[in-house]
Amino acid sequence: MVFAKGACTHFVVSGQNYPCTSVIYSHVKNGRTAWQVPMPDGALMLSGGQDSQLDPTKYVLQIDRLRAGRSDGSSQPYPAKGQCIARLSADGVYLYSLSCRATNGIEGVELDFQGDGSPVDRKVL
């Protein structure tokens, strides 16, 4: 897992604005990758099974699922379509920005995150 600190300049879920101060990147053994955004009562996960990084400073994830996690530990998955684009240093030490747009066909998610200039925090679980 990779934790990045910063701030959302724009974070809207189903038409409602939310603040954020961090994002979390994770890649799991089944080949899926996700960006997670902590929210006041849980977290939102944007995940997909297809990604690309032809340029080491630009990472693209095709979103095919949204998961709304709640503070009680429950979560609800939704099929979705969208994309996240991360801008980062070539060595992956700094996340400069993350921009995501996704919809489940009824409701949408818009995320624009700016890193605070500090190195990301990598954790192995």
N, C-alpha and C positions, 0 to 999 in steps of 0.2 A: 504494500500500500504506500501511496505517496500523498502526503499532506501538504497543501499549499495555503499560506496565509495571504490575505488581501481584503478586497471588498467588492461586492457586487455594485456595479453602476446601474444595473437594470436586472431585476429578477422578478418575473411575473409568472404566476401559476393560475390558470383559469381566470385571468383578469384581475387578480389580486396581487399587489406589490408586497415583496418580502425583503428584509435585509439579509445579508450574509457576510461572513468574515473569513470563510475558508471553503475549500473544495477538497475532495478526496478522490484520487485515482486508484483503481484496483483492477488487476487482471487475475482471473482465476483459472484453475487447471482445465476446466471444460472449454477453454478458449474464449470465454466471454470477457468483455472489458466494460468498466462502468466509471462514470463520474457521479459522485454523490455530493449533495449539498445539504448541510444541516439546516433545519428549519425550526421555528419555535416549538412545535409539537411533534418533532420527528425528523425525517429526512426525505429528500427526493433523490431517486436514483435514475439516471439515464444510461441505459446499457445497450450493447450491441455485440454482434459476433463478427463484424467486418470492420477493419481499420486499415489505414494506409499512412506511411511516413516516408515518402520519396525524398522529401527535404528534411534534414534532421532538425530544423527549427519549426516545422509545421506538422502537427499530428491531427489526423482526421478520423473520427469514429462515426460510423453510420448507426443511428439509433433505431432499434426495433422494439424496445420495451421501456416503459416507464414504470417505476415502482414507488408508490407512496408509502413510506414507513411512518408508523405512529410511535409515540413515546411509550406505549404499553407493550411494544415489541411486535405488534401485528403489522402486516403490510398487505397491500393490494397491488398486483401487477396488472398492467394494461398494455396490449399491443400498441405500438406506436411507429411513427415514421419521422425521421429527422436527422440532424447532423450536429456534431460538436467539433469545433476547430480550436485546437490549442496552439498557442505560439510560445515557444520555449527556447532556452539556450541550446546550442548544438550538443552540449554534454548532458543536457537534461537536468542540470542543477537548479535552474531558475524557470519558473512558469511566469511568463509575462502577462498572458491573457488567455481566457477561455470564453468562447462564444458558442451557445447552443440554441437551437430552435427545434422543437419537436411537437407533434400533436398526436392524439389518439383518435382523431377524426371528429371529436366533439369539443375537447378542451385542449389548450395549448400551454407550452412552457417556453419562456424566453429568458435566457441567462447571458449576461455579459459580466464577466469577472476580471478584475485587474489584480495581478500579484503585487505584493507590497515591496518587492525588491529583495526579500530575504530568500536564502536557499530553501528548497523544498525539504521536507523531513521524510526520509524513507524508512519504512518499517517492514520487517519480514515476520509474518505470523506463522 
